[in-house]
Amino acid sequence: MRVLRGVALVVVLSALVGAAHAVKGPRQHEIRMRSNSFSPRTLVIGVGDTVVWINRDIVRHNAVRDSLFDSGELRGGERYAWVASDTGEIAYRCTIHSRMRGSIRVVDRP
């Protein structure tokens, strides 16, 4: 009886792990704004994925890519979300702090 339970448990766990890897769809990615930097500074995402910028600092920041997105000024704790609709390399910046720069590479989902 114990052997059957062990086998059943292995089968169930294998099915769950396989199902987790099989899920393919839009995902959400977080970029933190803190200490005058974006973290992560570079990010690779798929078309349809959402990027959420969260200001974890005490000063205001923004995330801007001309003609694509503009978060407006975010206070500490505020967030802004953007959905990638096309592939490509996207360089963005904080217009409040000129040294704050980041990049996102959007790829086709396999």
N, C-alpha and C positions, 0 to 999 in steps of 0.2 A: 504494500500500500504506500509506503514512504517513497519507493522508487517511482511510482506513478505520479505522486504529488510533485516530486522533483522534476520529472519530465514535463508535467503540465506547466509548472512554473517557468521552466526554460522556454517552452513554446510561447507562453503569454508574453514574457519579457522580450523574446526575439521579435514577436509581432509588434510590440510597442516601439521598439527601437527602429524597426523597419518603417513603421508609419511615421515616426518623427522625421526620418531622413527623406521620406517621400513627399512631405509637405513642401510644395513649391508655390509661392505666391508672394504678394507684396510683403515686405518687412519694414520695420521701423528702426531707424538708427538715431542715436543721440550724439550731438556735438555740444560740449560744455564750453561756456565762455567764462574764463577766469584768469586772473593775473595777466590781463592784456594778451591772451592767446586763446586760440581755438583748440580743443582737445576732443578727438584726435584732429591733427592738423590736416591730414589727408584721409580720404575715405573712398572706398570702392563700393558702389551700390548697384542694384538692378533697376531697369525701367519699371516704374510703378511703385518703387519703394518710397517711403516717407522719411525725410530728414527733419529732426526736431532739434532746434537750437535752444539751449536753456542757459540763461544768464545766472551763473553761480558766483557772481562777483558783487561788490558793494557799489560799483559804478555802472553807469549805463553803457550798453554796447548795442551794435546792430550787425546784421549780416546782409550784405548787398552784392548782387550781381546785376549790373545794368541790364535792363530790358528782360530780366528773367525773374528775379525776386528781390524784395526789400522788406526786411522784418520791421522796419521802423525802430525807434529807440526802445530797447527792452530794459526795464529796471530789474534789480536783483529778484530772482525767482520767476520772472516772466519767461514765456516760451513762444516760439514761432515755428510753424510747420510748413513744409514745402514738399510736393510730390514730383518726382522726376518723371518727365513724359517723353524724353528722347535721350539717345546715347550721346556721349561726348565728354570732354574735359571742361570742368567748370572751375574757374578761379574766382574766389569771392573775397570780400574784405569787410572790415569794420571801418566805416567812414569817420567814426569818432576818434579812433586810435589807428593811425596810418600804418603802424607796424603789424597790426593784427591781420593776418592773411591765412586763407585755407584753400583747399582744393577738393573737389569731388569728381571722381571718374564714374560715369554712368555707363553700364554695360548691358547688353542683351541678356536676359535670363535664359539659361540653358534649357 
